[in-house]
Amino acid sequence: MSNSIFDVYNCPEEEVTTVWVDVDEEVDVDFNNGVGDLCSITDDVYVSPDGDDNNLGISEAESFLTIQRALEMIAPQDDDPVTIFLTEGTFSPSNTEEPFPIIMISNVNLIGSGEELTILDAEQTDGVIYMEDCQNNIISTLNITGGIISNYGGAIWLHYSSPTLYQVKISNSSAYYHGGGMYLSHSDPILNDVIIENVEILY
């Protein structure tokens, strides 16, 4: 991948972040002479329904509009995780044009402003949160709702991922086979003060 141009590039580390290219630890990838239109962010970021995806995301006043944009811009590391702070409001396809599911990556925390204040609502378009091979994640103080999926995990789908969830409400979601609220595969999440209600299997 040398001499390549990326939309977002991890300028200090001179490599592309795992959001764009996920490199196996046993594989040596050459990013020499790579450049990017924008440098990725290694600090915590903010997302708000009143934000703008052209903002810098570095404060509530400069918040991004969508969680997807925040995930595109950050460069989390094992020893330096990044927290995405979500303000009050509803993040949904109709309100913020948020695409679902939200595909999480390792070393990222998703922290809302309260179970009844910050709402991730997929509006029955897809699942809400998808996590595969994710490590070192915290999801807290928000409401996860409106998910529907044709197979497993209407609200949250976990595969080899063990996040910590606390003060989270999972509601009004469904799946056609298993886990209308949450589906776990080779995963061992920690749940503390989690409410799961009004979820169903549709088969």
FENFEN-V252752 format. One line per field, one symbol per residue. psi: psi as a letter, one per 20 degrees, with the letter a starting at -180 (. if undefined). A space follows every 10 residues. Layout:
psi->???
This chain:
psi->jqkqpqgpqn ghilrqrihg oopqhipopo jpkqrqhqpr pirqrqpqij apiirhjirh hkqrhqhggg hhiqmqrgjm qppoppaqrp orhhgjkpqq qooqrqkpqo oaiqhjhopo oilkhargpp pplpqlqppr lrporkqpqi eqmggpppol pmrppqlppp rlqqqifqmh gqppolqmqp polppoqlqr pi.
